[in-house]
């Protein structure tokens, strides 16, 4: 007797698919358009939520690497003339 529901394991999406998603995002496609197009033409299921998470993760990674997040971390100082 099973009392717990079986859940699907985390599906790993191929790096080639993410490269295609990245290209389509640069071509100004929305995550919903990309998700629908992939499911109809490439037989790949990538939800638009996953694409939004991908965009957010990429944005946060770029901000950390360029230091944008920490630009205003210190109070300005006054210089004596």
C-alpha positions in Angstrom: 0.0 0.0 0.0 1.4 3.4 -1.1 0.5 6.3 1.1 2.7 8.9 -0.6 2.4 10.2 -4.1 5.2 9.5 -6.4 6.8 12.6 -7.8 8.8 12.9 -11.0 12.4 13.3 -10.5 14.0 16.7 -11.5 14.2 16.7 -15.2 17.6 17.9 -16.5 17.3 20.1 -19.6 20.1 19.7 -22.1 22.6 22.6 -22.4 21.8 22.8 -26.1 18.2 23.6 -25.2 19.3 26.4 -22.9 21.5 27.8 -25.7 18.4 27.9 -28.0 16.3 29.5 -25.2 19.0 32.1 -24.8 19.1 32.8 -28.5 15.3 33.2 -28.6 15.3 35.5 -25.6 17.9 37.7 -27.4 15.5 37.8 -30.4 12.9 39.3 -28.0 10.7 36.2 -27.7 8.7 35.9 -24.5 9.1 32.8 -22.2 5.6 31.8 -23.1 6.3 31.9 -26.8 9.6 29.9 -26.3 7.9 27.3 -24.2 5.1 26.8 -26.7 7.4 26.7 -29.7 9.8 24.2 -28.1 6.9 21.9 -27.2 5.5 22.0 -30.8 8.6 21.9 -32.9 11.4 20.4 -30.8 9.3 18.0 -28.6 11.0 19.5 -25.5 8.9 20.5 -22.5 10.3 23.6 -20.8 7.8 25.6 -18.8 7.7 29.3 -19.0 8.4 29.5 -15.2 11.7 27.6 -15.7 12.6 30.2 -18.4 11.8 33.1 -16.1 14.0 31.4 -13.4 16.8 31.0 -15.9 16.5 34.7 -16.8 16.5 35.8 -13.1 19.5 33.5 -12.3 21.4 34.9 -15.3 20.6 38.5 -14.3 21.7 37.9 -10.7 24.9 36.2 -11.8 25.8 39.2 -14.1 25.1 41.7 -11.3 27.4 39.8 -8.9 30.2 39.5 -11.4 30.1 43.2 -12.3 29.6 44.4 -8.8 26.3 46.3 -9.5 24.7 45.0 -6.3 27.4 46.5 -4.1 27.8 49.9 -5.7 26.0 51.8 -2.9 27.2 49.6 0.0 29.4 52.3 1.5 28.3 55.8 2.6 29.8 58.6 0.6 32.6 60.4 2.2 33.4 64.1 2.2 36.8 65.2 1.0 38.6 68.2 2.6 39.5 70.9 0.1 
